Amino acid sequence: MNHLVSVIGGNSASSEEGAFAFRLGLLLAEAGFTVVCGGGAGVMEAVSRGCDSAGGTVIGILPGEDAGSGNRFLSFTIPTGMGASRNRIIALSGQVVCAVGGSYGTLSEIAFSLQAGKPVCCFGSWKDLPGVVQVNTPEEAVEFVLRNTERNNANH
């Protein structure tokens, strides 16, 4: 079964966040996961590029109505015309959510995820929120994803 993992983060990323997101995308693809993200620049583009480089699938949930507005590494785009309201769709799409840096948009996605009972791990900002598990490497993030998708499978 191909599981969806939501990777969230800002449309600008530090070099450390970009490298983390790229490696995370690559490792998730190698593990057979499909990545869901906001489809834009920054963390979203880095995770998409990593996933694409490993032959994986990336779904971009875009804020606007133009399917061509996403980054060039997306496998599929879903233009919503919903602006930031699409954050809830991104948060609820994955079985597990991985946050990389980000600002208030990322915070809203974390809140939607936690409210829905989704497991959330975080590298960078917002790591001190109750219910969010801090990870320090992309490998730790993938281990978190694997543990939580196995647990979810046992419950279904």
C-alpha positions, 0 to 999 in steps of 0.5 A: 500500500502506498501511503501519503505523507504530508510535508509542510514548511515555508515558501522560503527555506534556509540552506539547512532546511532545504537540504533536510527537505531534499533528503527527506523527500528522497528517503520517503520516495525510496521507502515507497511513500507519496509526498503531499505538499503545498506545491510552492517554493522553499521547503515544498520545492526541496522536498519535491525535488528530493522525491522526484530525484528518487523516482517518487510521486509528489502531489502539490495542493496549490493555493491558486487556480493555475495548475501550472503555478506549482514547482517543476518537480510535482508529479500531480497538481491540484489547484484549489483556488482556496488560498491559505484555506488549502492548508487544512487539505494538506494537513489532512491528506497525509497519514503522518505530517512532517514539518520543516521550518516554516512560519504561521502557515506551517503552524496552521497546518500543524494545528489542523494535523494535531486536531485531527489526531495525526502524528506530527514530527518537526525539524526547526521551528514550532518543535516545542508545541505539545504533541509535536515530536522533534527530529534532528535528521531526515532519517529520524523523520522517516523512522517516525513516519514508518513507526506511525504508519505501521501503528495506523495499519495495525488499527485498520 
